Amino acid sequence: MCCGLKLQKPLAAVKSLTSTAVAVLLEAAKTGQVIDGQLLQKRLTICGTCPQLDRERVVCNSCQCFLKVKAALTAAKCPEGKW
């Protein structure tokens, strides 16, 4: 069950979400909306110490975003105010 929906094919759903995340990052990179690697690493390090991090899914429990995607976007903000 995910988001109140029973998933018939959970692996297919994960693959779909992964490809969507990659597409978002690629489009953001085309328009200069992706941060540099050094700042990304800093953000991810901060997230790694946060109690809201779901380490298994690499998702923020505060906003339910995939951290590796959200942290890479220039306009993104941490819902906990940490970056």
C-alpha positions, 0 to 999 in steps of 0.5 A: 500500500502506498499513499492509500493505494494498493500497488499491484506492481511495487517494483514497477512503481519504484522504477517509474518514480526513479525515471521521473526523478532523473527526468526532473534533474535533467530538465533542471540541469538544462535550465541551470536550476541544479546546484554544484556538487560541493553544495549538494554534498553539504546539503546531503551531509546535513540531511544525513544527521537529521532525525527526519531522514528515512535512511532506507528510502532516502526520503525526508519524512517532513516533506516526503521528497527524494533527498538526492533529487530535492537537494540538487535543485537550486530553489529547494528548501529544507522543510526543517530550515537546515539549508 
